[in-house]
Each structure stands twice: as structure tokens, then as C-alpha cells.
Amino acid sequence: MDRAVTARIRDSLKAVERLQGEAPCIFIDGKGRYWLNGHAKRFISHKAIPLADFMEWLMIGATHLKNLSYGDVRVNMMHLPGNNVAVFLEQMEPGSGAKTALTVKEREVLRLVIRGLSNKRIAESMNISPQTVNVHLDHIYRKLGCSNRVAAGFMGLKNGLFLPPPH
């Protein structure tokens, strides 16, 4: 590895170390274990975000994206050596978060789409008919401005739309 790359990695790690003491920060290791600093615990608690759902969403997002949002929370991720991830949370300006309002059922359908379930499996899981799944998907596509489940899954993941709404 050349010296410039090593220097950039060292500078990034120093920035992470400095920020983890000042900002809401979460570390996720390569095995899916996570640690929240006190700022992150207070931030998530104050926002009344369900921690288990939030962490599941973060871990899915950590493998695909760098920047996400959940309501009025901006999430910035930094990939570290060894499949580790540093996550920094910040309050967004009012009105700059995702505005799309999905119903509880649409959020659940979207969660199952992101997990890779077929319409038939979604129907079985939610105890509804496959036709009802299609109706929910049509509503999701319209609200997100997309035309297929891959795009809907990406939009849902990027904007935290498959999570329960923040309180």
C-alpha cells in the first residue's frame, strides 16, 4: 500500500476517534455486533427510534450505501478495515427529511421486499392475499415514484421508509 493511501486511512481513523467522543456514533463490526456511544444512545432515545429495527436497517444499509436518512436523522457511514463500519448520526434541517408517508402495512411489505421475499411469501407472512400484496406494492411504487421492487427497496432503504415511523 502506498504512503498516500496509508496516510489517508490514518487521518480517517483519527477523525473517527475524535468524532466518536463528540457526536452520536455507532460502530458495527464485521460480525454484526455494534456499540453506541452515550451521544448515540441519547439521540436515538430522544427520537424514540426502535433500536432493534434501526440497527437492522443500518446493517442492511451498511453493505450497500454510505449516506441514508431516517425521518429527520441523517446517517453517514464510513467503512473501516475488517468490514467494520462507523456510523455518525446528525439532526437534519426541518423539512429536509423523507416526506413520503407509507402506511404501516406498506412499510411491512417494503421491509419484506428488502429482505428478498416473493409476493407469495409476503402474503403468507402477513396473512393476506397475493392480490393485496400487489395493491400495497402499487401504492408503494406510486408514493416513491418508482416502477419496480428493486427501486422501491433501494428508496425504502436509503430513506428509512421500511422502519416504523419515528415518534
C-alpha positions in Angstrom: 0.0 0.0 0.0 1.5 3.4 -0.9 2.2 6.1 1.7 -0.6 8.4 0.5 -3.3 5.7 1.0 -1.9 4.8 4.4 -1.8 8.5 5.4 -5.5 8.9 4.3 -6.5 5.9 6.2 -4.6 7.1 9.3 -6.2 10.5 9.0 -9.7 9.0 8.6 -9.2 6.8 11.7 -8.1 9.8 13.7 -11.2 11.7 12.6 -13.4 8.8 13.7 -11.6 8.7 17.1 -12.1 12.4 17.6 -15.8 12.4 16.4 -16.8 9.4 18.5 -16.2 11.5 21.6 -18.2 14.5 20.3 -21.0 13.2 18.0 -23.6 10.4 18.2 -21.6 7.5 16.8 -22.2 3.8 16.3 -19.6 1.2 15.5 -20.6 -2.0 13.7 -18.0 -4.8 13.4 -17.7 -7.3 10.6 -19.7 -9.8 12.6 -22.7 -7.5 13.1 -22.0 -6.6 16.7 -22.5 -2.9 17.5 -21.6 -0.3 20.1 -23.3 3.0 20.6 -21.6 5.9 22.4 -23.6 7.8 25.0 -24.4 10.5 22.5 -26.0 8.0 20.1 -27.9 6.3 22.9 -29.4 9.7 24.0 -30.0 10.7 20.4 -31.9 7.5 19.5 -33.8 7.6 22.8 -34.8 11.2 22.4 -36.1 10.5 18.8 -38.0 7.4 20.2 -36.5 5.3 17.4 -36.8 1.5 18.0 -33.2 0.4 18.4 -33.5 -3.1 17.1 -35.3 -2.0 13.9 -32.9 0.9 13.4 -29.8 -1.4 13.8 -31.3 -3.9 11.4 -31.8 -1.1 8.9 -28.3 0.2 9.4 -26.7 -3.2 9.0 -28.5 -3.7 5.7 -27.6 -0.2 4.6 -24.0 -0.6 5.7 -23.4 -3.2 3.0 -24.9 -1.0 0.2 -24.9 2.7 1.0 -22.8 5.4 2.6 -25.5 8.1 3.3 -29.0 7.4 4.5 -31.8 9.3 6.2 -34.5 8.2 8.6 -37.1 10.9 9.1 -35.1 13.9 10.2 -32.0 12.0 11.1 -29.1 12.0 8.6 -26.9 8.8 8.8 -23.3 8.9 7.4 -21.3 5.7 7.3 -17.6 5.2 7.0 -16.3 1.8 6.1 -13.3 0.8 8.2 -10.8 -2.1 7.7 -12.1 -5.6 8.5 -15.7 -5.0 7.4 -16.2 -2.6 10.3 -18.4 0.5 9.9 -18.5 3.8 11.8 -21.9 5.4 11.7 -22.5 9.1 12.6 -25.9 10.5 13.3 -27.0 14.1 12.9 -30.2 16.1 13.1 -31.3 17.4 9.6 -32.8 20.8 9.0 -36.6 20.8 9.5 -38.4 19.8 6.3 -35.3 18.2 4.6 -36.1 14.6 5.6 -38.1 12.0 3.6 -41.6 13.2 3.2 -43.2 10.0 1.8 -45.7 8.6 4.2 -46.2 4.9 3.9 -48.9 3.2 5.9 -47.9 0.6 8.5 -48.9 -2.3 6.1 -46.9 -0.7 3.2 -43.9 -0.4 5.5 -44.2 -4.0 6.4 -44.5 -5.1 2.7 -41.4 -2.9 1.9 -39.5 -4.5 4.8 -40.2 -7.9 3.4 -39.4 -6.8 -0.2 -36.0 -5.6 1.1 -35.4 -9.0 2.8 -36.0 -10.6 -0.7 -39.3 -12.3 -0.1 -41.5 -13.1 -3.1 -45.1 -11.7 -3.2 -46.4 -15.2 -2.3 -44.1 -15.3 0.8 -45.0 -11.8 1.8 -48.7 -12.7 1.6 -48.1 -15.8 3.7 -46.1 -13.9 6.2 -48.6 -11.1 6.6 -51.7 -13.4 6.4 -53.1 -11.5 3.4 -53.7 -12.5 -0.3 -51.1 -12.0 -3.0 -53.5 -9.6 -4.7 -53.4 -7.4 -1.6 -49.6 -7.5 -1.7 -49.8 -6.3 -5.3 -52.1 -3.4 -4.2 -49.7 -2.4 -1.4 -46.8 -2.6 -3.9 -48.7 -0.4 -6.4 -49.2 2.2 -3.6 -45.6 2.0 -2.6 -44.4 2.4 -6.2 -46.7 5.5 -6.7 -45.6 7.1 -3.4 -41.9 6.5 -4.0 -42.0 7.4 -7.7 -40.6 4.1 -9.0 -41.9 1.2 -11.0 -40.3 -2.0 -9.6 -39.4 -3.7 -6.3 -35.7 -3.2 -6.7 -36.1 0.6 -7.0 -38.7 0.6 -4.2 -36.3 -1.4 -1.9 -33.5 1.0 -2.6 -35.6 4.1 -1.9 -37.0 2.5 1.2 -33.6 1.5 2.5 -32.0 4.8 1.6 -34.8 6.8 3.3 -35.6 4.5 6.3 -39.1 4.1 5.0 -39.5 0.4 6.0 -38.9 1.2 9.6 -41.7 2.1 12.0 -42.3 5.9 11.7 -40.4 8.0 14.3 -42.5 9.3 17.2 
